[in-house]
Amino acid sequence: MSADIILIGPPGAGKSTLGTLLAEKLEAPQHSMDELRWDYYREIGYDPEVQKSLWEQQGFNAVVHYWKPFEIHAVERLLAAHHDCAPGCVIDFGAGHSHYEDDTLFARAQQALAPFPNVVLLLPSSDLDESIRILNERTKEVAPPDFDHTSFVKHSSNHRLARHTVYTKDETPEQTRDRIIGLLGR
């Protein structure tokens, strides 16, 4: 059984920050999807010119749709490449890598994550509307103008993939890190 910790959740939930803090505290390797994804995407034909054209003609939501087959490929590749890290890895997904509205892609994500008992969904609050408000505020300077957190927070995919959900509101990242470590018995 894998001792890896996999962090999932919407944009701005703190996956990268907590990934770094957990890896440092546990003295474990960290693998960040945000750093690795483009190489994985290119393996199956990702084209930045197609992305650029979609963005210009149809907006960010079209780009998100274009990314989906690349995102599931990246999940499968990352988890296969690091499934036997010793003493365990900390893996932080990009936001779209655990958000699948397509049933076939979602089934692939479920299968890829099945061996991992420590899949942690990060959300600011158990009140999903409050989570959306908090995340919109956190990401307003960096998110595209037509971006909306609602689907990332309310769609069932993140919730169904997670084995644990951790709410972070009113905690420092260090407090959340320590609570995750305690929750997982590390």
C-alpha positions as CSV (number, residue, x, y, z in Angstrom):
1,M,0.0,0.0,0.0
2,S,1.3,3.4,-1.0
3,A,2.2,5.9,1.7
4,D,2.0,8.8,-0.8
5,I,-0.1,11.9,-0.1
6,I,-2.0,13.3,-3.1
7,L,-3.5,16.7,-2.8
8,I,-6.4,17.6,-5.0
9,G,-8.8,20.5,-5.2
10,P,-9.9,23.7,-7.0
11,P,-7.6,26.5,-8.1
12,G,-6.4,28.5,-5.1
13,A,-7.1,25.8,-2.5
14,G,-3.4,25.6,-1.4
15,K,-2.3,22.3,-3.0
16,S,1.2,23.6,-4.1
17,T,1.8,25.4,-0.8
18,L,0.8,22.5,1.3
19,G,2.6,20.1,-1.0
20,T,5.8,21.9,-0.3
21,L,5.2,22.2,3.5
22,L,4.3,18.5,3.8
23,A,7.3,17.4,1.8
24,E,9.6,19.4,3.9
25,K,8.1,18.3,7.2
26,L,8.0,14.6,6.2
27,E,11.4,14.8,4.4
28,A,9.6,13.3,1.4
29,P,10.0,13.9,-2.3
30,Q,7.5,16.3,-3.8
31,H,6.1,16.0,-7.3
32,S,4.0,19.0,-8.5
33,M,1.8,18.5,-11.5
34,D,2.1,22.2,-12.3
35,E,5.8,21.6,-13.0
36,L,5.5,18.3,-14.8
37,R,2.2,18.5,-16.8
38,W,3.4,20.2,-20.0
39,D,5.9,17.4,-20.7
40,Y,3.2,14.8,-20.2
41,Y,0.8,16.8,-22.4
42,R,3.3,16.9,-25.2
43,E,3.6,13.1,-25.1
44,I,0.1,12.8,-26.6
45,G,0.1,15.8,-29.0
46,Y,-0.6,18.9,-26.9
47,D,-0.2,21.9,-29.2
48,P,0.3,25.4,-27.6
49,E,-0.9,27.0,-30.9
50,V,-4.2,25.2,-30.7
51,Q,-4.6,26.3,-27.1
52,K,-3.8,29.9,-28.1
53,S,-6.3,29.8,-30.9
54,L,-9.0,28.4,-28.7
55,W,-8.3,31.1,-26.0
56,E,-8.5,33.9,-28.6
57,Q,-11.6,32.6,-30.4
58,Q,-13.7,31.0,-27.6
59,G,-12.2,31.9,-24.2
60,F,-10.7,30.1,-21.3
61,N,-13.5,27.5,-20.9
62,A,-12.6,26.2,-24.4
63,V,-9.0,25.8,-23.3
64,V,-10.1,23.9,-20.2
65,H,-12.1,21.5,-22.4
66,Y,-9.1,21.1,-24.7
67,W,-6.9,20.2,-21.7
68,K,-9.0,17.3,-20.4
69,P,-7.5,14.4,-22.4
70,F,-4.0,15.8,-21.6
71,E,-4.9,16.1,-17.9
72,I,-6.0,12.5,-17.5
73,H,-2.9,11.3,-19.3
74,A,-0.7,13.4,-17.0
75,V,-2.4,11.9,-13.9
76,E,-1.9,8.4,-15.2
77,R,1.8,9.1,-16.1
78,L,2.6,10.9,-12.8
79,L,1.1,8.3,-10.6
80,A,2.7,5.4,-12.6
81,A,6.1,7.1,-12.5
82,H,5.9,7.8,-8.7
83,H,3.8,4.9,-7.3
84,D,6.7,3.4,-5.4
85,C,8.4,6.4,-3.9
86,A,10.2,5.5,-0.6
87,P,9.4,6.5,2.0
88,G,6.4,8.1,0.2
89,C,5.9,11.1,-2.0
90,V,3.8,14.2,-1.7
91,I,2.0,14.9,-5.0
92,D,0.0,18.0,-5.7
93,F,-2.3,18.0,-8.7
94,G,-3.2,20.9,-10.8
95,A,-6.8,21.9,-10.3
96,G,-8.2,20.3,-13.5
97,H,-6.4,17.0,-12.8
98,S,-9.1,15.8,-10.4
99,H,-12.1,17.6,-12.1
100,Y,-13.8,15.4,-14.8
101,E,-17.3,16.0,-16.1
102,D,-16.8,13.3,-18.7
103,D,-17.6,9.8,-17.2
104,T,-14.9,8.0,-19.2
105,L,-12.2,10.4,-18.1
106,F,-13.5,10.3,-14.5
107,A,-13.4,6.5,-14.5
108,R,-9.7,6.6,-15.7
109,A,-9.0,9.0,-12.8
110,Q,-10.7,6.7,-10.3
111,Q,-8.7,3.8,-11.6
112,A,-5.4,5.7,-11.5
113,L,-6.0,6.9,-7.9
114,A,-7.5,3.6,-6.6
115,P,-4.2,2.3,-5.1
116,F,-3.6,5.6,-3.1
117,P,-5.4,5.8,0.3
118,N,-4.2,9.3,1.1
119,V,-6.0,11.4,-1.5
120,V,-6.8,14.7,0.2
121,L,-9.3,17.2,-1.1
122,L,-8.5,20.8,0.0
123,L,-11.4,23.2,0.3
124,P,-11.6,26.4,2.3
125,S,-15.0,25.6,3.9
126,S,-17.6,22.8,4.3
127,D,-20.0,25.4,3.0
128,L,-19.4,25.1,-0.7
129,D,-20.8,28.6,-1.5
130,E,-18.4,30.0,1.0
131,S,-15.6,28.1,-0.5
132,I,-16.5,29.6,-3.9
133,R,-16.5,33.1,-2.5
134,I,-13.1,32.5,-0.7
135,L,-11.5,31.0,-3.8
136,N,-12.8,33.7,-6.1
137,E,-11.2,36.3,-3.8
138,R,-7.9,34.4,-3.6
139,T,-7.5,34.0,-7.3
140,K,-9.1,37.2,-8.6
141,E,-5.7,38.7,-9.7
142,V,-4.6,35.6,-11.6
143,A,-7.7,33.9,-12.9
144,P,-9.0,34.6,-16.4
145,P,-12.0,37.0,-16.5
146,D,-14.5,34.3,-17.5
147,F,-13.3,31.8,-14.8
148,D,-15.7,30.5,-12.3
149,H,-14.9,28.2,-9.3
150,T,-18.4,26.8,-9.0
151,S,-17.9,23.7,-11.1
152,F,-14.5,22.9,-9.5
153,V,-16.1,23.2,-6.0
154,K,-19.6,21.7,-6.6
155,H,-19.0,19.0,-9.2
156,S,-18.9,15.6,-7.6
157,S,-15.6,14.4,-9.2
158,N,-13.2,16.0,-6.6
159,H,-15.4,14.8,-3.8
160,R,-15.7,11.3,-5.1
161,L,-11.9,10.9,-5.8
162,A,-10.9,12.1,-2.3
163,R,-10.5,9.7,0.6
164,H,-10.2,12.7,3.0
165,T,-11.5,16.3,2.8
166,V,-9.7,19.0,4.8
167,Y,-11.2,22.4,5.2
168,T,-8.6,25.2,5.6
169,K,-10.4,28.3,6.5
170,D,-9.1,30.1,9.6
171,E,-5.9,28.1,9.6
172,T,-2.3,28.9,8.6
173,P,-0.8,26.6,6.0
174,E,1.4,25.1,8.7
175,Q,-1.6,24.3,10.9
176,T,-3.3,22.6,7.9
177,R,-0.1,20.7,7.2
178,D,0.1,19.4,10.7
179,R,-3.6,18.5,10.7
180,I,-3.1,16.5,7.5
181,I,-0.2,14.7,9.0
182,G,-2.2,13.8,12.1
183,L,-5.2,12.8,10.0
184,L,-3.1,10.4,8.0
185,G,-1.3,9.1,11.0
186,R,2.1,10.2,9.9
